[in-house]
Amino acid sequence: MNQTAASAAPSVPFHQRLTWGMGSLGTITYLNVFTALAMYYLTFVLKVDEALAGTLITAARLIDAFSDPLMGWVTDHTRSRWGRRRPYLLLGAVVCAASLPAVFSLHGMSDVLPPSTVLVMAVLISYSLGFTIFNVPYLTIPVEMTTDRMQRLSLMSYRSVFMMVGAALGASVAPAMLEFFGGDTNASAFQIMAGTLGAVVLVSMLTTFLGTRGAWSAPVETQPKLSIGKQIRTVSKNTPFVLLIGAKCTQFVALAVTGGTVVYMFTVVLKQPLTLLPWLAISTSLTILVAIPFWKWYGRSITKRRGVLIGAGAEIFAHLSWLLVSPDWSNEAMIAFLVARGMFSGFFAGAILLYSQAMWLDTIDYDQERTGLRREGLYTSVYVFVERLGYSLGPILLGFILKAGGLNINLDPADQPASAAAAILFCMVAIPAIAQVCMVLFVWFYRLPEIIKGISKI
């Protein structure tokens, strides 16, 4: 965006901030339901070998990841009366709303269990591509809506709020719904749950499509014609962006592993009903909602880099806290632990969530200052590619660790051997803690300055 365009950018109206943020309710619900339950559904309901299940999920996500740069290129070069990005919000909403129930209806598409690998893979790919179609243009829109530092923090605060609601729906309400509709290994319960949350995904994504009509964006200027390969090579020279995506990749590995493990943690290790999961998710989400305004206010005094370092350092201790818990605890003690852990983690996760998203927008501005090119779609697609790459590594790690630990898909979750419980605990503690240490290292070397109260700071 050139200087003239930037200075002409109006304030982002409240309804556009709200309805754009609502898109994250759809994307995070869509992502977290799958992350929390797809592996569990494939192993304990469809009886797919745990290593194969992890491999299939990873393969589908890798196909999705490599389609992200193409999607970014497509949106950058789209010209329509709805703009460059919005047509794909509508298409993505429809595909996502159909794909989520399809994933958890595989038991009804086959006469045998486990169903054929080809069938499972086809449905998983449709799920992944739906996310790409909506998410890449969705995340690109705020780059074009404003260049003002505080307005961007405001936009991301709305997104952060809806992300937390989506995270609670996907990671805890969805598993609890299984208990209500028939149990955590009941095929029909999975189908009803996915159909219900698929409707939530559709409504939230359509709201974003309708609400961003008329959103401001800089005029599209003629750009030099560069091959995708050459553009990606120039992107690799944007050091702050490269460090940021390294940090995000390690973060998403941790999220994918823990997100896919938490249901196993409750049923196999803690031997607790999934109806306790909402205590963790709701306390985490509510704390983030309270923390976001604090971190937004505190962002006037500290750089985003420092905020992420604070948050990531604290999250290491949050992951280690799972070592304190015991299946012998009473329900009251377990609830108290889950709420306390949720509040601690939620407060510092708010810093990571808010500041890291705004840092990503800053690195795109840095690219334009450096090259004179507007490549929001390309940068967004690379960012989403790394996000998906991190999420892709999670299921295959989880699958092979569970297999090495001796998880037996023919036994009830509560009857698994001690080695399987140890493998699950390793996935809940060691992998995410190591990933957070790596995130701290990447962010430590990030050196894009910000103007804080008239002073340039790192």
Legacy VTK file of the C-alpha trace (Angstrom):
# vtk DataFile Version 3.0
C-alpha trace
ASCII
DATASET POLYDATA
POINTS 458 float
0.000 0.000 0.000
1.569 3.310 -1.016
1.865 6.242 1.340
-1.025 8.170 -0.199
-3.338 5.218 0.022
-2.302 4.528 3.575
-3.031 8.071 4.676
-6.440 7.921 2.983
-7.496 4.748 4.760
-10.618 5.427 6.886
-11.282 4.032 10.324
-12.633 0.506 10.270
-16.335 0.659 11.259
-17.499 -1.326 14.270
-19.749 -3.658 12.258
-16.854 -4.599 9.956
-14.528 -5.300 12.863
-17.222 -7.414 14.511
-18.319 -9.381 11.455
-14.759 -9.922 10.211
-13.807 -11.243 13.648
-16.775 -13.636 13.572
-15.069 -15.536 10.771
-12.682 -16.890 13.390
-15.586 -18.417 15.272
-16.141 -20.515 12.154
-12.523 -21.308 11.315
-11.436 -22.163 14.861
-14.531 -24.252 15.579
-13.935 -26.054 12.269
-10.259 -26.591 13.044
-10.571 -27.535 16.712
-13.393 -30.057 16.355
-11.229 -31.891 13.851
-8.019 -31.522 15.854
-9.616 -32.728 19.084
-11.700 -35.602 17.735
-10.649 -36.797 14.262
-7.824 -39.018 15.513
-9.981 -40.379 18.334
-12.868 -41.061 15.900
-10.620 -42.816 13.394
-9.038 -45.062 16.023
-11.790 -45.932 18.515
-14.862 -45.683 16.221
-13.601 -46.616 12.744
-10.867 -48.941 14.113
-8.169 -47.450 11.880
-4.622 -48.266 13.033
-3.330 -45.309 15.054
-0.156 -44.809 12.973
-2.156 -45.012 9.737
-4.755 -42.594 11.104
-2.071 -40.047 11.965
-0.449 -40.495 8.558
-3.740 -39.975 6.696
-4.547 -36.798 8.621
-1.026 -35.485 8.047
-1.154 -36.303 4.323
-4.474 -34.487 3.896
-3.170 -31.466 5.757
0.031 -31.390 3.717
-2.024 -31.318 0.497
-3.943 -28.442 2.022
-0.734 -26.692 3.104
0.761 -26.805 -0.377
-2.484 -25.433 -1.832
-2.254 -22.325 0.384
0.327 -20.440 -1.753
-1.769 -21.190 -4.842
-4.867 -19.845 -3.076
-2.991 -16.681 -2.141
-1.883 -16.198 -5.751
-5.459 -16.760 -6.973
-6.921 -14.155 -4.613
-4.205 -11.621 -5.469
-5.142 -11.938 -9.155
-8.921 -12.131 -8.802
-10.985 -9.207 -10.102
-14.717 -9.214 -9.336
-17.493 -6.896 -8.243
-17.137 -8.440 -4.770
-13.431 -7.666 -4.646
-10.400 -9.934 -4.670
-11.100 -11.944 -1.521
-14.827 -12.060 -0.726
-16.029 -14.519 -3.427
-13.908 -17.197 -1.786
-15.420 -16.494 1.634
-18.785 -17.585 0.245
-17.408 -20.659 -1.510
-15.325 -21.653 1.514
-18.305 -21.311 3.868
-20.345 -23.787 1.832
-17.502 -26.312 1.465
-16.603 -26.162 5.171
-20.208 -26.549 6.317
-20.546 -29.717 4.233
-17.103 -31.183 4.968
-17.150 -31.115 8.766
-20.188 -33.446 9.111
-18.782 -35.638 6.311
-15.593 -36.370 8.289
-17.571 -37.755 11.218
-20.038 -39.647 9.003
-17.459 -41.993 7.484
-18.947 -44.919 9.422
-22.125 -44.508 7.360
-20.302 -44.376 4.013
-18.833 -47.867 4.240
-20.178 -51.350 4.928
-16.969 -52.437 6.664
-14.714 -51.124 9.423
-12.202 -49.766 9.004
-13.400 -48.101 5.775
-11.125 -48.010 2.750
-8.089 -45.754 2.942
-9.139 -44.073 -0.318
-12.533 -43.074 1.107
-11.049 -41.725 4.329
-8.387 -39.795 2.434
-10.901 -38.253 0.002
-13.093 -36.951 2.822
-10.096 -35.622 4.783
-8.826 -33.778 1.705
-12.219 -32.154 1.122
-12.171 -31.004 4.749
-8.683 -29.519 4.398
-9.333 -27.742 1.103
-12.478 -26.138 2.512
-10.339 -24.547 5.207
-7.874 -23.234 2.619
-10.569 -21.719 0.397
-12.005 -19.678 3.268
-9.022 -19.029 5.527
-6.440 -17.588 3.103
-8.636 -14.747 1.799
-10.165 -14.276 5.252
-6.784 -13.609 6.861
-5.723 -11.330 3.997
-8.634 -8.889 4.314
-7.413 -7.040 7.475
-4.052 -6.294 5.854
-5.957 -4.186 3.333
-8.506 -2.656 5.727
-6.077 -0.471 7.693
-2.381 0.250 8.249
-2.875 1.975 11.605
-1.046 0.145 14.426
-3.758 0.491 17.075
-6.612 -0.244 14.658
-4.852 -3.455 13.734
-4.592 -4.385 17.387
-8.310 -3.604 17.669
-9.128 -5.828 14.681
-7.067 -8.650 16.104
-8.706 -8.256 19.500
-12.098 -8.953 17.906
-10.647 -11.967 16.145
-9.059 -13.163 19.370
-12.396 -13.052 21.194
-14.140 -15.161 18.556
-11.174 -17.507 18.357
-11.634 -18.266 22.030
-15.327 -18.988 21.588
-14.487 -21.265 18.658
-11.729 -22.953 20.645
-14.142 -23.682 23.494
-16.765 -25.063 21.095
-14.302 -27.242 19.223
-11.992 -28.438 21.966
-14.408 -28.981 24.857
-18.070 -28.493 23.991
-17.779 -30.903 21.047
-16.333 -33.748 23.201
-18.914 -33.035 25.919
-21.670 -33.275 23.288
-20.516 -36.821 22.574
-21.270 -37.813 26.151
-24.716 -36.220 25.889
-25.615 -37.872 22.574
-24.456 -41.408 23.423
-20.826 -41.657 24.540
-17.286 -41.019 23.316
-17.188 -44.164 21.133
-20.754 -43.890 19.777
-20.734 -43.299 16.003
-24.126 -41.558 15.918
-23.008 -39.125 18.633
-20.101 -38.007 16.449
-22.450 -37.470 13.506
-24.965 -35.365 15.464
-22.198 -33.311 17.059
-20.543 -32.553 13.707
-23.828 -31.636 12.024
-24.670 -29.198 14.807
-21.296 -27.490 14.774
-21.244 -27.513 10.970
-24.281 -25.219 11.137
-22.388 -22.894 13.499
-19.490 -22.804 11.030
-21.798 -21.941 8.128
-23.593 -19.099 9.938
-20.395 -17.468 11.238
-18.596 -17.658 7.888
-21.591 -16.281 5.978
-21.802 -13.438 8.510
-18.215 -12.508 7.665
-18.945 -12.651 3.938
-21.961 -10.350 4.288
-20.465 -8.042 6.920
-17.269 -7.207 4.999
-19.201 -5.864 2.016
-17.914 -2.349 1.381
-14.756 -2.799 3.490
-12.066 -0.326 2.471
-8.992 -1.493 0.587
-6.274 0.356 -1.276
-6.721 0.619 -5.043
-5.175 -2.327 -6.859
-2.070 -1.070 -8.630
-0.252 -2.642 -11.556
2.426 -4.957 -10.184
5.497 -6.389 -11.898
4.830 -9.881 -13.220
6.962 -12.244 -11.153
6.788 -16.008 -11.027
5.536 -17.585 -7.795
8.997 -19.070 -7.279
10.692 -15.694 -7.553
8.147 -14.095 -5.250
8.700 -16.763 -2.614
12.481 -16.295 -2.914
12.059 -12.575 -2.204
9.757 -13.386 0.714
12.524 -15.554 2.183
14.686 -12.417 2.407
12.174 -10.816 4.769
14.003 -11.904 7.929
11.366 -10.769 10.472
8.717 -12.734 8.565
10.898 -15.855 8.352
11.573 -15.759 12.104
7.888 -15.200 12.830
6.751 -18.159 10.738
9.409 -20.300 12.429
7.917 -19.332 15.786
4.386 -19.976 14.567
5.305 -23.375 13.113
6.614 -24.605 16.460
3.549 -23.178 18.189
1.178 -24.959 15.831
3.019 -28.270 16.267
2.347 -27.920 19.992
-1.302 -26.984 19.430
-1.875 -29.879 17.036
-0.288 -32.463 19.323
-1.998 -31.309 22.518
-5.292 -30.659 20.737
-5.315 -34.209 19.398
-4.182 -35.686 22.704
-6.468 -34.005 25.216
-9.421 -36.388 24.714
-7.052 -39.361 25.122
-5.661 -37.635 28.220
-9.066 -37.480 29.863
-10.327 -40.934 28.897
-7.100 -42.991 29.091
-4.824 -41.251 31.615
-7.150 -39.376 33.953
-10.125 -41.729 33.464
-12.457 -38.757 33.715
-15.663 -38.043 31.760
-15.363 -35.638 28.838
-18.003 -33.469 30.485
-15.176 -32.068 32.634
-13.379 -30.670 29.589
-15.513 -27.505 29.432
-14.113 -26.447 32.827
-10.673 -26.202 31.238
-11.780 -24.650 27.958
-14.241 -22.152 29.434
-11.837 -20.955 32.134
-9.108 -20.578 29.502
-11.382 -18.761 27.052
-12.934 -16.438 29.625
-9.513 -15.524 30.966
-8.270 -14.749 27.460
-11.322 -12.547 26.903
-10.481 -10.636 30.066
-6.757 -10.561 29.266
-7.077 -9.291 25.675
-8.090 -5.730 26.712
-5.224 -5.708 29.214
-2.666 -6.796 26.613
-4.144 -4.346 24.095
-3.699 -1.535 26.650
-0.246 -2.782 27.632
0.668 -2.814 23.917
0.903 0.963 24.091
3.965 0.566 26.310
5.746 -2.567 25.068
6.620 -3.987 21.686
4.671 -6.926 20.360
7.881 -8.964 20.360
8.312 -8.523 24.112
4.675 -9.436 24.698
5.061 -12.721 22.816
8.231 -13.565 24.758
6.402 -13.049 28.059
3.486 -15.202 26.939
5.554 -18.047 25.482
7.804 -18.251 28.535
4.798 -18.613 30.837
3.171 -21.227 28.597
6.119 -23.570 29.179
5.117 -23.798 32.847
1.461 -24.268 31.881
2.360 -27.387 29.888
4.485 -28.760 32.726
1.526 -28.397 35.107
-0.027 -31.610 33.689
2.648 -33.506 35.646
0.873 -32.499 38.859
-2.467 -34.125 38.063
-3.533 -37.615 39.191
-6.467 -39.891 38.264
-6.984 -40.455 42.008
-8.126 -36.888 42.518
-11.759 -36.207 43.367
-13.994 -34.440 40.850
-13.802 -31.268 42.936
-9.986 -31.307 42.990
-9.870 -32.031 39.244
-12.203 -29.138 38.472
-10.168 -26.798 40.683
-6.978 -27.804 38.847
-8.567 -27.386 35.414
-9.905 -23.934 36.269
-6.605 -22.764 37.800
-4.613 -24.079 34.850
-7.064 -22.516 32.411
-6.787 -19.117 34.071
-2.989 -19.180 34.166
-2.614 -20.373 30.590
-5.388 -18.121 29.289
-3.835 -14.944 30.649
-0.510 -15.477 28.887
-2.002 -17.103 25.788
-3.832 -13.820 25.258
-0.492 -12.063 24.798
0.725 -14.602 22.237
-2.566 -14.533 20.377
-2.916 -10.767 20.111
0.674 -9.707 19.535
1.764 -12.474 17.154
-1.147 -11.794 14.808
-0.321 -8.077 14.693
3.390 -8.870 14.134
2.431 -10.827 11.028
0.697 -7.729 9.569
3.775 -5.630 10.399
6.055 -7.987 8.458
3.847 -7.597 5.359
4.143 -3.806 5.618
7.902 -4.238 5.936
7.925 -6.180 2.670
6.115 -3.373 0.872
8.525 -0.785 2.244
11.412 -2.964 1.082
10.150 -3.926 -2.396
7.293 -1.575 -3.275
5.078 -4.611 -4.005
1.666 -5.385 -2.533
1.635 -9.132 -1.914
-0.832 -9.581 0.920
-2.256 -12.775 -0.571
1.171 -14.349 -1.075
2.295 -13.531 2.475
-0.961 -14.732 3.958
-0.759 -17.983 2.022
2.842 -18.588 3.161
1.813 -17.813 6.748
-1.142 -20.202 6.510
1.096 -22.791 4.798
3.410 -22.785 7.803
0.433 -22.933 10.160
-0.887 -25.943 8.286
2.579 -27.511 8.143
2.783 -27.282 11.926
-0.689 -28.761 12.279
0.263 -31.464 9.766
3.193 -32.665 11.847
1.037 -33.031 14.958
-1.167 -35.998 13.922
1.658 -38.133 12.529
3.733 -37.526 15.674
0.756 -38.395 17.833
-0.124 -41.487 15.793
3.329 -43.036 15.891
3.896 -42.179 19.568
0.567 -43.791 20.490
1.477 -46.883 18.472
4.927 -47.059 20.089
3.236 -46.703 23.471
1.045 -49.718 22.817
-2.387 -48.093 22.464
-4.879 -50.894 21.722
-7.822 -49.682 19.620
-9.722 -52.880 20.425
-9.788 -52.105 24.148
-11.912 -49.476 25.852
-10.063 -46.186 26.489
-10.108 -46.767 30.267
-8.490 -50.219 29.873
-5.344 -49.172 28.014
-1.879 -50.286 29.242
0.323 -48.036 31.364
2.732 -47.569 28.431
-0.064 -45.972 26.389
-0.822 -43.584 29.256
2.877 -42.638 29.408
2.924 -41.930 25.671
-0.133 -39.699 25.999
1.434 -37.787 28.887
4.599 -37.302 26.798
2.483 -35.725 24.058
0.693 -33.443 26.534
3.832 -32.227 28.330
7.187 -32.746 26.627
6.374 -31.973 22.991
4.520 -28.675 23.616
7.055 -27.509 26.221
9.931 -28.064 23.784
7.944 -26.312 21.041
7.428 -23.252 23.256
11.171 -23.083 23.986
11.792 -23.059 20.224
9.203 -20.302 19.815
11.017 -18.160 22.390
14.288 -18.592 20.483
12.757 -17.574 17.141
11.063 -14.480 18.603
14.226 -13.490 20.491
15.994 -12.868 17.163
13.022 -10.980 15.619
14.216 -7.388 15.219
11.496 -5.321 13.505
11.352 -1.988 15.385
8.159 -0.282 16.558
7.476 3.300 17.556
6.351 3.304 21.188
5.487 6.777 22.557
7.704 8.398 19.949
10.676 6.092 20.588
11.849 3.287 18.294
12.025 0.024 20.247
12.678 -3.645 19.468
LINES 1 459
458 0 1 2 3 4 5 6 7 8 9 10 11 12 13 14 15 16 17 18 19 20 21 22 23 24 25 26 27 28 29 30 31 32 33 34 35 36 37 38 39 40 41 42 43 44 45 46 47 48 49 50 51 52 53 54 55 56 57 58 59 60 61 62 63 64 65 66 67 68 69 70 71 72 73 74 75 76 77 78 79 80 81 82 83 84 85 86 87 88 89 90 91 92 93 94 95 96 97 98 99 100 101 102 103 104 105 106 107 108 109 110 111 112 113 114 115 116 117 118 119 120 121 122 123 124 125 126 127 128 129 130 131 132 133 134 135 136 137 138 139 140 141 142 143 144 145 146 147 148 149 150 151 152 153 154 155 156 157 158 159 160 161 162 163 164 165 166 167 168 169 170 171 172 173 174 175 176 177 178 179 180 181 182 183 184 185 186 187 188 189 190 191 192 193 194 195 196 197 198 199 200 201 202 203 204 205 206 207 208 209 210 211 212 213 214 215 216 217 218 219 220 221 222 223 224 225 226 227 228 229 230 231 232 233 234 235 236 237 238 239 240 241 242 243 244 245 246 247 248 249 250 251 252 253 254 255 256 257 258 259 260 261 262 263 264 265 266 267 268 269 270 271 272 273 274 275 276 277 278 279 280 281 282 283 284 285 286 287 288 289 290 291 292 293 294 295 296 297 298 299 300 301 302 303 304 305 306 307 308 309 310 311 312 313 314 315 316 317 318 319 320 321 322 323 324 325 326 327 328 329 330 331 332 333 334 335 336 337 338 339 340 341 342 343 344 345 346 347 348 349 350 351 352 353 354 355 356 357 358 359 360 361 362 363 364 365 366 367 368 369 370 371 372 373 374 375 376 377 378 379 380 381 382 383 384 385 386 387 388 389 390 391 392 393 394 395 396 397 398 399 400 401 402 403 404 405 406 407 408 409 410 411 412 413 414 415 416 417 418 419 420 421 422 423 424 425 426 427 428 429 430 431 432 433 434 435 436 437 438 439 440 441 442 443 444 445 446 447 448 449 450 451 452 453 454 455 456 457
